[in-house]
Every structure is written in C-alpha cells, then in structure tokens.
Amino acid sequence: MTRRTVRTQPPDAVSPLRWLTRAVVVLLGLLSVLLLARLLGIAVQYKTVLEKTVSLDRDMEQVLQRLKNLTEERDALLRQQGCLSP
C-alpha cells in the first residue's frame, strides 16, 4: 500500500504574486478610466474654444465691414463738402 500525502491549500489563500498582479490590473484599469475622462474633457474644451473662435471671427468680419461702410460714407460726405478730392 502506498500512502499518498495530499497537500491542501486553504481556499482563501492568495499568493503574493497573484495579489500583486490583480492590484496592477485594477490600478491600470482605474488609470485608463481617468485618462479617458480627461480626454473627453479636453475634447469638450476644444469644441468650446473652437466655437468661440468662429464666433469672434464672424464678429470681426462684421466690424471690418461696418468700418469699411463708415469710411466710404465719410469719404462721400467729405467729397460733397469739397474737402476731399476724388
């Protein structure tokens, strides 16, 4: 008769290497979520800045057109009064 020894490990025992691996995986997962959240925040901020830039460009074009119109109106009035040669 051969006698076998069976080693049993308690079911709750976790090797230190396995614990470290799980901890690293969890931390990398959390880091990925944080990086994704930051990336979304940057995308929203970029869209907002882009919209403001487009709006400012439109406003600037309107101001320049108004300035051109006023300059033409001034020159026409000065010509009428004889202060500006054609």
C-alpha positions as semicolon CSV with decimal commas, in nm:
position;residue;x (nm);y (nm);z (nm)
1;M;0,000;0,000;0,000
2;T;0,127;0,335;-0,098
3;R;0,050;0,621;0,113
4;R;-0,012;0,946;-0,064
5;T;0,013;1,279;0,101
6;V;-0,223;1,535;-0,029
7;R;-0,140;1,889;0,037
8;T;-0,438;2,112;0,060
9;Q;-0,428;2,484;0,041
10;P;-0,688;2,688;0,218
11;P;-0,939;2,826;-0,036
12;D;-0,888;3,188;0,072
13;A;-0,513;3,188;0,042
14;V;-0,386;3,405;-0,245
15;S;-0,024;3,401;-0,344
16;P;0,159;3,735;-0,319
17;L;0,236;3,732;-0,691
18;R;-0,129;3,682;-0,783
19;W;-0,234;3,958;-0,542
20;L;0,021;4,195;-0,696
21;T;-0,098;4,110;-1,046
22;R;-0,458;4,183;-0,953
23;A;-0,359;4,511;-0,789
24;V;-0,168;4,619;-1,100
25;V;-0,459;4,528;-1,327
26;V;-0,705;4,721;-1,111
27;L;-0,478;5,027;-1,097
28;L;-0,423;5,020;-1,472
29;G;-0,799;4,996;-1,524
30;L;-0,858;5,298;-1,300
31;L;-0,583;5,488;-1,476
32;S;-0,743;5,409;-1,812
33;V;-1,079;5,540;-1,690
34;L;-0,918;5,860;-1,561
35;L;-0,730;5,914;-1,886
36;L;-1,046;5,859;-2,088
37;A;-1,236;6,108;-1,871
38;R;-0,958;6,365;-1,917
39;L;-0,955;6,306;-2,292
40;L;-1,330;6,367;-2,308
41;G;-1,286;6,685;-2,103
42;I;-1,018;6,810;-2,342
43;A;-1,241;6,733;-2,641
44;V;-1,529;6,932;-2,492
45;Q;-1,297;7,220;-2,408
46;Y;-1,153;7,217;-2,762
47;K;-1,503;7,228;-2,913
48;T;-1,597;7,522;-2,691
49;V;-1,283;7,717;-2,781
50;L;-1,334;7,641;-3,149
51;E;-1,693;7,769;-3,137
52;K;-1,579;8,088;-2,961
53;T;-1,307;8,140;-3,220
54;V;-1,553;8,103;-3,508
55;S;-1,788;8,347;-3,335
56;L;-1,508;8,600;-3,284
57;D;-1,406;8,567;-3,649
58;R;-1,763;8,640;-3,757
59;D;-1,781;8,939;-3,523
60;M;-1,450;9,070;-3,654
61;E;-1,569;9,040;-4,014
62;Q;-1,884;9,236;-3,924
63;V;-1,682;9,508;-3,753
64;L;-1,447;9,535;-4,051
65;Q;-1,742;9,559;-4,290
66;R;-1,900;9,829;-4,072
67;L;-1,570;10,018;-4,067
68;K;-1,546;9,997;-4,446
69;N;-1,901;10,124;-4,483
70;L;-1,840;10,414;-4,242
71;T;-1,517;10,505;-4,420
72;E;-1,694;10,510;-4,755
73;E;-1,975;10,720;-4,607
74;R;-1,726;10,965;-4,455
75;D;-1,536;10,996;-4,783
76;A;-1,864;11,061;-4,970
77;L;-1,961;11,334;-4,723
78;L;-1,617;11,494;-4,747
79;R;-1,640;11,489;-5,128
80;Q;-1,980;11,659;-5,109
81;Q;-1,835;11,933;-4,894
82;G;-1,534;11,970;-5,123
83;C;-1,284;11,873;-4,854
84;L;-1,169;11,558;-5,032
85;S;-1,058;11,536;-5,392
86;P;-1,199;11,248;-5,595
